[in-house]
Amino acid sequence: MDAPEEPLPPVIYTMENKPIVTCAGDQNLFTSIYPTLSQQLPREPMEWRRSYGRAPKMIHLESNFVQFKEELLPKEGNKALLTFPFLHIYWTECCDTEVYKATVKDDLTKWQNVLKAHSSVDWLIVVVENDAKKKNKTNILPRTSIVDKIRNDFCNKQSDRCVVLTDPLKDSSRTQESWNTFLTKLRTLLLMSFTKNLGKFEDDMRTLREKRTEPGWSFCEYFMVQEELAFVFEMLQQFEDALVQYDELDALFSQYVVNFGAGDGANWLTFFCQPVKSWNGLILRKPIDMEKRELIQRQEATLLDLRSYLFARQCTLLLFLQRPWEVAQRALELLHSCVQELKLLEVSVPPGALDCWVFLSCLEVLQRIEGCCDRAQMDSNIAHTVGLWSYATEKLKALGYLCGLVSEKGPDSEDLNRTVDLLAGLGAERPETANTAQSPYKKLKEALSSVEAFEKHYLDLSHATIEMYTSIGRIRSAKFVGKDLAEFYMRKKSPQKAESYLQGALKNYLAEGWALPITHTRKQLAECQKHLGQIENYLQTSSLLAGDHHLTEEERTYFCQEILNFASQHTDSPGHKVVLPMHSFAHLRDLRFTPANAVVHVGGVLSVEITVCSQMPIPVRVEQITISVHFSVEKNSYRKTAEWLTKHKTSNGIINFPAETLPFPASQNSLPALELYEMFERSPSDNSLNTTGIICKNVHMLLRRQESGAALDSPSGVALEDGPHVLQCGDVTLAPGANTVTFRTQAKEPGTYTLRQLCASAGPVCFVLPHLYPLAQYDVYSQEPQLHVEPLADSLLAGIPQKVKFTVTTGHYTVKNGDSLQLSNVEAMPVLCHAENRAVIYSNAREKASEASLRVQSSDKVTSISLPAAPAYHVIEFELEVLSLPSAPATAGESSALGVTEAQRKHKDTPKAGHCMATTDHKVRRGWDCSACGGGLRSSCLF
Amino acid sequence: MAVCVAVIAKENYPLYIRSVPTENELKFHYMVHTSLDVVDEKISAMGKALVDQRELYLGLLYPTEDYKVYGYVTNSKVKFVMVVDSSNPALRDNEIRSMFRKLHNSYTDVMCNPFYNPGDRIQSRAFDSMVTSMMIQVC
């Protein structure tokens, strides 16, 4: 027995608490039995059946045996449960009837009367039988033993209230059996007492709770009552049940706060609304914070005190239950809800006080959890704790900003005053953490002490948080913390450190297409790049921002102006060019060729009209817009003939460029569209088609490895092409929205020209669209002069004069006055001469240019037609009458042609359905000097 | 009621996001974006179990001081995220669930529209007015 003489302290708030059992009767006897008893009692568990449908539990019972005193019995109305004696035991080893009658019976009666007076019915009488003693006594009554007498005298119908313990100190099977019976009895009775007394207590407690709407009801009083129950459960190692009590209190209080917010105020709650004067955080290092408990008992606790105390108790129980991660989760909820409750109750809180409280509490919880888990456990449960880390970081940041620790200049006097006030609210450090080097209290105090210390602590926390987030794959959260850090660095004027965080975050947002965060981060990045002097990057970011519709007009104008200012300031250094991608600046909508088929003859004029939608908020003057052109001499010259030209008048010359998919995620638009072209391969010998197919021209873009680190925003990859062939247009002002820009060019060399790059330059700044797609091409051709002869009717009839149309296509040759067309006559079909013939000259586009008269001179062999002057690439048309003589009908098909022997050779090349076509070469003779101009007219003659 | 409602595509870009009051739009965008971490975590953690139980509601993603963020994921991995004011504790889990169900139904209607291209931003007026009905009117 543990010093039974000493007065018991009123409450023992340690885990060493055990239910109290009093001992009366023979103290010496009990002292001798006690060691065995206290060892044996908890050895086997006992099933505890519970009321209210609660699941039965196996429970290991222990007891604190104290000497019986009347003072120990609870008085009426006493709510204390911890000091409640659950069982009263009377010990005796009397085996002599005389002795029994003389003393023991009286003693027992007295004991019973005291118990009855306090209406305590949980008692047990133990009679210890000792064989050795028994033998010495002679006057044993074999029939009626002492036990029977006691049962008869006291255990009225409750014969089980008296047990016999035989030879307790011997080591025999009988002893063992006797012990077992006794212990089972003892356990049963203890549990019965628990059930009964706790049940009664719970009923009383419920009654008290039901009175909560009555005016005088006090939450603190009720709190103490229900906590008593929690203590008892904790004492019985029923932590789950104990936790339930605290959770109920928690919920009850929360409900009151909510109701208060809804206007249904309870009087007692107003007390919790007193201004917050102390914010020293949670205390989780001792099982019970007596200071706070007394505050609650005295009804002087503030909301934070109550919440802190409640949580500390919950934390202790959860840790007993081996649920540290629930502590972390609940802690976060608690901190959030406390902040909310203070707001709801309109409690006045000095600025920063709550931040201090939350910061200290976060760290306290984390350290408490760390204290009871090993490294590996911590590492595998980061997901549970990282929320607290991040919250602490956030709060420390807020405190830093509040106390002027983040500014470049350091805190001013006002900031210092605020800091002093905040530190005063922390009070003195608690003794239990005084020796801990890294206690939350010390950390906070140090962090607020100087700019440098703050930076160190804040960086430590931030880095730890980012690392944790990253390690559990919460990349977005990590980036978000990183952005805060970047903001901090920007404030500290170290943009070089901020940049990588901003870039990282931006990449993340771009990859997932979050427009607003992209804009915001870009804005921060722009500032950062400006400080860093990264001109090109800054200009690029600016151009993106200037075209960003999520910004206000003013902001966009500002960024646009930044670019223009740069452009105007650096005009003197022509060597250095800043190449920016076009898409942020303007969007090429369409392109139109005139002539529409995009084919011009050498020397002809081609105009290209593009529509550019400027994304800039203000009109921008660009010095030059250029389209670089790729030139290739195409082998297949068919495209370049006038004939092709006349047959392909299909397209209207407009090429539309698809609108860019706006900042949707890169996963969708990082891959460029397929650029597909038809492909023909002809055999070099006879120009027949060998193969045909479709090829993709940007395979290299599509099939390249997806670089994880590829900068989505960087200007790399935009290379300025510098070729000999460019279309230019100078001094253009691009207004916001659609603008039309026209390029004119005079065709020089024949070949195919492909438009490759569009570039708008203002000073050293170039906006480049690196690649035009769909493909825009124009062709320049050069044509030899040609003659085309064609009867007006389907076929020529012999014997009557009929008209034949002559078409001279001048090609690259300019027909001057005096040039003539000489036709070798065929005897069978002479050209009839008239005095007046008229020729019409058409332009290449079949527009009538002029009319002129025609002089025809005919001799035996040759008919000479003097052509009117016509510029190059024009068409001269006239009609002449011919008469076919029927003398040589057999050879009409061939030899009556207006041709020479070459006609037969070319015959097979140009067959045409239903007609026989022959080609012949004539010479245009410019007076007497035909060889000087050297032009050969190629005529086709049709029958 | 909700202060921010977002529909997020399988590829994690926003299909629809709206918040009241509008001046805090950016904050909510960040908040919703960050919450995708937890959505991803929950989806991968539940894995097959989720599919089997047809439980689309992900519950509270994470609380902040002022807001609570709830999540919901459709079978085609389109995510719904809803931000609720913490100072409104009357809002219980069941109500959140039913709000998500409403959202899902309305989203299904949008998807049924033959003129809607899956993956495009949602511009349906019906959807918009349904979202409006779930939000507090801050005047």
Chai-1 contact restraints between the chains, C-beta under 6 A:
chainA,res_idxA,chainB,res_idxB,connection_type,confidence,min_distance_angstrom,max_distance_angstrom,comment,restraint_id
A,V258,B,P89,contact,1.0,0.0,6.0,A-B,restraint_1
A,H336,B,P63,contact,1.0,0.0,6.0,A-B,restraint_2
A,H336,B,E65,contact,1.0,0.0,6.0,A-B,restraint_3
A,V339,B,E65,contact,1.0,0.0,6.0,A-B,restraint_4
A,Q340,B,S86,contact,1.0,0.0,6.0,A-B,restraint_5
A,Q340,B,S87,contact,1.0,0.0,6.0,A-B,restraint_6
A,R474,B,D37,contact,1.0,0.0,6.0,A-B,restraint_7
A,R476,B,H33,contact,1.0,0.0,6.0,A-B,restraint_8
A,R476,B,T34,contact,1.0,0.0,6.0,A-B,restraint_9
A,R476,B,L36,contact,1.0,0.0,6.0,A-B,restraint_10
A,R476,B,D37,contact,1.0,0.0,6.0,A-B,restraint_11
A,S477,B,T34,contact,1.0,0.0,6.0,A-B,restraint_12
A,S477,B,D37,contact,1.0,0.0,6.0,A-B,restraint_13
A,F480,B,T34,contact,1.0,0.0,6.0,A-B,restraint_14
A,E512,B,N12,contact,1.0,0.0,6.0,A-B,restraint_15
A,E512,B,Y13,contact,1.0,0.0,6.0,A-B,restraint_16
A,G513,B,Y13,contact,1.0,0.0,6.0,A-B,restraint_17
A,W514,B,H33,contact,1.0,0.0,6.0,A-B,restraint_18
A,L516,B,L26,contact,1.0,0.0,6.0,A-B,restraint_19
A,L516,B,H29,contact,1.0,0.0,6.0,A-B,restraint_20
A,P517,B,H29,contact,1.0,0.0,6.0,A-B,restraint_21
A,P517,B,Y30,contact,1.0,0.0,6.0,A-B,restraint_22
A,H520,B,L26,contact,1.0,0.0,6.0,A-B,restraint_23
A,P665,B,E11,contact,1.0,0.0,6.0,A-B,restraint_24
A,P665,B,Y13,contact,1.0,0.0,6.0,A-B,restraint_25
A,S667,B,E11,contact,1.0,0.0,6.0,A-B,restraint_26
